[in-house]
Amino acid sequence: RVLLIDADIGLRNLDLVIGLENRIVHDVVQVIEGVCKPEEAMIQDKHIETLYLIPAAQTRDKDAVTGEQVKELCQNLKSNFDYVLIDSPAGIDQGFQAALAAADHAVVVTTPDVAAIRDADRVIGYIKAQGLDTPDLILNRVRPRMVRHGDMMATNEILDLLSVKLMGLVPEDDQVIVSTNR
């Protein structure tokens, strides 16, 4: 059983990515504020019966929740799930810090773009400074042909630069049309 918590308060989108946007009744801020129980905000995935989502609030500000509140929520839910994954907002501001406060381990997801790798390096440094182990890395939207031609950073280059362990590569797929969730 896997629970996804969208911690990108104000910019909710994880529900869109997995196709659950029309089923939202409550959100993580309402759970934390006690307006509803976690189970009332959880949405079960349509295709994977062991996958659940607690969506972010779309109309609230990212400082609507604190790290301690997210940590307490995760502690209360851990015993019911094999994994509780927190999708943090990009950057290293309050929303990211709140998500990180509840983490036992971090996974950095980035693209093999020079600017994105620089940002990932900063995020990895911040994660380590907070006392967590070195995070794992997922490289997204990798284009092998561009890597072979030297137009995209190679995986070994990135791993040497960031000093992290690679968890996985996600190749660019022209068959995936993100805007329609297919």
C-alpha positions as CSV (number, residue, x, y, z in Angstrom):
1,R,0.0,0.0,0.0
2,V,1.4,3.4,-1.1
3,L,0.2,6.8,0.0
4,L,1.1,9.9,-2.0
5,I,0.9,13.2,-0.3
6,D,1.0,16.3,-2.5
7,A,2.8,18.9,-0.4
8,D,2.9,21.6,-3.2
9,I,0.3,23.7,-1.4
10,G,-1.2,26.3,-3.7
11,L,0.1,24.6,-6.9
12,R,-1.6,21.3,-6.6
13,N,-0.9,19.0,-9.7
14,L,-0.2,15.5,-8.6
15,D,-3.9,14.7,-8.9
16,L,-3.7,15.8,-12.5
17,V,-0.7,13.7,-13.3
18,I,-2.3,10.5,-12.1
19,G,-5.8,11.4,-13.3
20,L,-7.7,11.9,-10.1
21,E,-8.5,15.6,-10.4
22,N,-12.3,15.0,-10.6
23,R,-12.5,13.1,-7.4
24,I,-11.1,15.6,-4.9
25,V,-13.3,16.4,-1.9
26,H,-10.8,17.4,0.8
27,D,-7.1,18.2,0.8
28,V,-4.0,17.9,3.0
29,V,-4.5,21.3,4.7
30,Q,-8.1,20.4,5.7
31,V,-6.7,17.2,7.2
32,I,-4.0,19.0,9.1
33,E,-6.5,21.7,10.3
34,G,-8.9,18.9,11.5
35,V,-11.7,19.7,9.1
36,C,-11.7,16.1,7.9
37,K,-10.0,12.8,8.7
38,P,-7.1,11.6,6.5
39,E,-9.3,8.8,5.2
40,E,-11.9,11.4,4.0
41,A,-9.2,13.2,1.9
42,M,-7.6,10.0,0.5
43,I,-8.4,9.2,-3.1
44,Q,-7.9,5.6,-4.2
45,D,-6.3,5.3,-7.7
46,K,-8.7,4.0,-10.4
47,H,-6.2,1.5,-11.8
48,I,-3.9,0.5,-8.9
49,E,-6.0,-0.5,-5.9
50,T,-3.1,-0.1,-3.4
51,L,-2.3,3.5,-4.4
52,Y,-3.8,6.4,-2.6
53,L,-3.5,10.2,-2.8
54,I,-4.0,13.0,-0.4
55,P,-4.1,16.1,-2.7
56,A,-2.6,19.5,-1.9
57,A,-4.8,22.5,-1.3
58,Q,-5.1,24.6,-4.4
59,T,-6.4,27.8,-2.8
60,R,-4.1,28.1,0.2
61,D,-0.6,29.4,0.6
62,K,2.4,27.2,1.0
63,D,2.9,28.4,4.6
64,A,-0.5,26.9,5.5
65,V,1.3,23.9,7.0
66,T,4.4,23.5,9.0
67,G,7.1,20.8,9.0
68,E,5.9,19.6,12.4
69,Q,2.3,19.2,11.1
70,V,3.4,17.3,8.0
71,K,5.7,15.1,10.2
72,E,2.8,14.4,12.6
73,L,0.5,13.5,9.7
74,C,3.0,11.1,8.3
75,Q,3.7,9.5,11.6
76,N,-0.1,8.9,12.1
77,L,-0.4,7.3,8.6
78,K,2.8,5.2,8.5
79,S,1.4,2.2,10.1
80,N,-1.3,1.8,7.4
81,F,1.0,2.0,4.4
82,D,4.2,0.3,3.2
83,Y,5.3,3.7,1.8
84,V,4.3,7.3,2.4
85,L,5.7,9.4,-0.4
86,I,5.7,13.2,-0.1
87,D,5.7,15.1,-3.4
88,S,7.4,18.4,-2.4
89,P,7.3,21.6,-4.3
90,A,10.3,22.6,-6.4
91,G,12.8,24.9,-4.8
92,I,14.0,25.1,-1.2
93,D,11.4,27.5,0.4
94,Q,8.9,26.8,3.1
95,G,6.9,24.2,1.2
96,F,10.0,22.1,0.5
97,Q,11.2,22.5,4.1
98,A,7.8,21.3,5.5
99,A,7.9,18.2,3.2
100,L,11.5,17.5,4.2
101,A,10.7,17.7,7.9
102,A,8.6,14.5,7.6
103,A,11.1,12.5,5.5
104,D,13.1,9.5,6.5
105,H,14.8,9.5,3.1
106,A,14.8,11.7,0.0
107,V,14.8,11.1,-3.7
108,V,15.7,14.0,-6.0
109,V,14.0,13.9,-9.4
110,T,15.6,16.1,-12.1
111,T,16.3,16.3,-15.8
112,P,19.8,16.0,-17.3
113,D,19.8,19.7,-18.1
114,V,22.7,21.9,-16.8
115,A,20.5,24.3,-15.0
116,A,18.4,21.6,-13.4
117,I,21.5,19.7,-12.3
118,R,22.8,22.9,-10.6
119,D,19.5,23.2,-8.8
120,A,19.6,19.5,-7.8
121,D,23.1,20.0,-6.4
122,R,21.8,22.8,-4.2
123,V,18.8,20.7,-3.1
124,I,21.0,17.7,-2.3
125,G,23.3,19.9,-0.2
126,Y,20.3,21.3,1.7
127,I,18.9,17.7,2.3
128,K,22.2,16.6,3.8
129,A,22.5,19.8,5.9
130,Q,19.1,18.8,7.4
131,G,20.6,15.5,8.7
132,L,19.2,13.1,6.2
133,D,21.4,10.6,4.3
134,T,22.5,11.4,0.8
135,P,19.4,11.2,-1.4
136,D,18.9,8.9,-4.3
137,L,18.5,10.4,-7.8
138,I,16.0,9.8,-10.6
139,L,16.8,11.3,-13.9
140,N,13.7,12.2,-15.9
141,R,13.2,12.9,-19.6
142,V,16.5,11.4,-20.6
143,R,17.1,11.4,-24.4
144,P,19.8,8.8,-25.2
145,R,20.4,10.1,-28.7
146,M,21.1,13.6,-27.4
147,V,23.5,12.1,-24.8
148,R,25.3,10.2,-27.5
149,H,25.7,13.5,-29.5
150,G,26.9,15.4,-26.5
151,D,23.7,17.6,-26.4
152,M,22.6,16.3,-23.0
153,M,24.7,15.5,-19.9
154,A,25.6,11.8,-19.6
155,T,24.4,9.9,-16.5
156,N,28.0,9.2,-15.3
157,E,28.8,12.9,-15.6
158,I,25.8,13.8,-13.4
159,L,26.5,11.1,-10.8
160,D,30.1,12.3,-10.5
161,L,29.0,15.9,-10.1
162,L,26.3,15.2,-7.6
163,S,27.9,12.3,-5.7
164,V,24.6,10.4,-5.3
165,K,23.3,6.9,-6.1
166,L,21.2,6.6,-9.2
167,M,17.7,5.1,-8.4
168,G,16.5,5.1,-12.0
169,L,16.3,6.7,-15.5
170,V,13.1,7.7,-17.1
171,P,13.5,8.1,-20.9
172,E,11.7,10.8,-22.8
173,D,8.7,9.2,-24.5
174,D,7.0,11.0,-27.3
175,Q,4.0,8.7,-26.9
176,V,3.2,10.2,-23.5
177,I,1.0,13.2,-23.8
178,V,1.2,14.9,-20.5
179,S,-1.5,17.4,-21.0
180,T,-4.2,14.7,-21.3
181,N,-2.8,12.2,-18.8
182,R,-2.3,9.4,-21.3
